[in-house]
Amino acid sequence: MDLKKEFKILSIVVAAIAVCWFLPAGKEWFDKAVLGSLQLVKWYAREHVLFCLLPAFFIAGAISTFVSKAAVIKYFGAKANKFIAYSVASLSGVILAVCSCTVLPLFAGIYKRGAGIGPATAFLYSGPAINVMAIILTARILGYELGIARAVGAILFSVVIGLCMQLIFRNDKGLEAETDMPELNEAEPHPIYADIVLFALMVGLLVFANWAKPETQGGIWGAVFAIKWWLVGIAYLGTGLVGIKFFGLNKLITAIGMAAVVIFAVIFPKIPQVPFIAGIAVFSLATGRGTIESKDWLDWTWYYGKTILPLLFGGVLLAGFLLGPPGGQGIIPQEWISNAVGGNSLQSNFFASVAGAFMYFATLTEVPILQGLIQNGMGKGPALALLLAGPALSLPNMLVIRKVMGTKKTFAYVCLVVILATLSGIIFGAFF
């Protein structure tokens, strides 16, 4: 018997019993925190897994299957043209408009295909941070100076963070293959336009499925929102046709499945979840029953799903317990946060950056939350600090990043975001 090993097990058992023994169940503050964590994870499952994460997993799987490693290294590798690499990576958020969790499968896809740590982290930050709709909403509700500062700061941050990460880890040896990563058969070459069309359609599906309702009626955003599900349907049908033509999807299953999805959309016009779930199921079956490379696509999609989802749900539960759902209450009282972010001191800006980094913000939810905090005395500097740190980071986001690129790189990335957000808040607060 290994006494050292058995003693470790005994210590864990004793600690678990002690935690359960002294669990403050029945205390109002504890029960509210537990309820808040469950409310947040329920809301997250309903609002983000289906429309955000599942399409993102398929996009990440397509990146790993159809985008050659040589191409990723050429345009995003450590020795790639810096101007092209960082320009594309830093402006990706303009197109994607995703939250800090939805960007993770896409980041993992390009990073595991050989992207340099600099361009990869620039993409990781910019994806959720440079959201055009969120920036416009910030300007309208919180003031144009905050909206402009957020837009400029987010673009600069993505480049600066990427360059700093590249400098800090310039001697890094890169990725080591994980044991549970699927084996990749050599994909047949496709016309470059086929790859472009496939990714454009899938990104369009992801963007339009998550197109938020505007605050005011009319305008281009409202017009797009009114027809968003028609656009999603067109993108889905287009993806299926391109998949059949160039990427090995099973023709019969795809054709029958797309017809079934259209029928579901007609029968359930006010419940888009039904045809969307049917569409995901059909697409999974069509890729799994297709050619070898389409099966690779499904294998990679499943790999990202099983790797990322458990960490996200664990992180969302913990974030909900600590800070509560949007507008709710966690174990940390909201009054503490409101009281700590007044004025424009180093402490208030740093606290706003750290609080924003650990909170989970779905796309656009940071604006009304900040509106409430500002009405309760939050300074303009800490508000900007939270806007620059919050949407790009969250506790669930950190757990997944650590899984993808390791503890050291994750710690450096989080520290860079918090430090830059703090400094930006102090400078902005001094002028406004």
Steps between C-alpha positions, in 0.01 A plus 500: 500500500628845404447689828576838345236453229241366745562788740440746217167331423408506869582871520272573206216299656541675837510841333185422298317387814611815685374723217163321500484511881545877517306578180292812576189362332191685622683831535336760277823628346617147414166382362478811278851434367418136420175600333686771305753248368222266387310787336812607312583152374136448392502831314840417349381160376189651341654810346853401404557129452258446211536818294858598595716205594374220275556700178837615640604138560424413137698804380795401720476142372502626141809712573683196638393280206498716189743784571851377439753538776739659253247773418440579869873517568554716190244764601482466881823325601775654708696591184201625298470856374415688819285763332276246326482263798408763757273697267286195426506377860420836658207578269338157518260620767336736252379193309450245777321698773525208745531476878808394699391134495387467137840620375679215682445217249610730218811604694580136579458410133753749364740453793510122463563541127819692567410866546762695695416590858493870408242498216301227677458704820430815297214307339393363840467852642352673196227242430277602791649845566454670160127450464350773280150467643631510858714807424203683343282407797772624737515835321122545499435402862823581685623793292696543178830556680474153660393342171793650306748418779373142508540457123849652484615326817378157388681516164823627658477246782476205263819603320694596815397182684596286201840668463569471873405131504725440199788677677450327836479153346739552207697188600191287545525161329136502398226246536545138593242257365232398748426130534127535437527720189353325193732375230472709185497334161647705220215712367452520125588841354203729441471817293584798719163655421326191644678546834415871501132437422472223762644712780306809392173305515577345840613829650189665355283233663672557834471879478137519387380231744630720782396837355364692797181704497587873479395741770309720255277416204616549142847535354715236335545302824124478548450403135751216531342385826160480333631251242775334706351149484455524124870586478588211731298265281672620183843460664408149619373385161804654332735321740330169424528547122864607516569212738355251251685650204848540651530358851359149489164526678263209440274617216185305588504581871576868435221535243236323709616677815491848346146435376403390853655815649298719261181315600580549871561871438157529336323304777679678787560857373510646853719227652827523303667258740311208342627536139841606633537181705379297202755677281788421737390135523476468120837664447665272756352192333592621151864562595526173693362302203700682236853467368808446715574872520142587600528239777819676609296821514249338736781345710663840550165664574434239768852542638448873555155438645607241757812700591340841543139450615570338842745777590257768387210366703721459808626854461150641447378327818791643700461848349128495580571392859754777553343789309147388414315512167446831316288711733517232772697439817796272569704439813679832440245780566439737209533794739864409559569528127308827468686652795840384374481657154428862585743778409805452282764359731743220417308275738159567341628444146689187599198361683276571198747320270527196726124483565432530128757231422327245725137590427321339206350746252291373213512718190348846573410423864797699632339828390185493719704359791743790470213744467373388840849522654557851362165612640623370837822703493742310274765728346553533124854363528402175677208469255741495206732262687211258549392535135849415375558207737150357548368393158835345399553300819296296744564222749368232260711653225817478713445131579479412132797719400710321760398166348600619153829683559608424857515678834792736433362642178151533648633684804704736281201566272263575788757726669557696178126556454453613862807727503416669168136543599604657830741744337244593233239564768731730694595701188140524376370595845755780525351669191133412545 
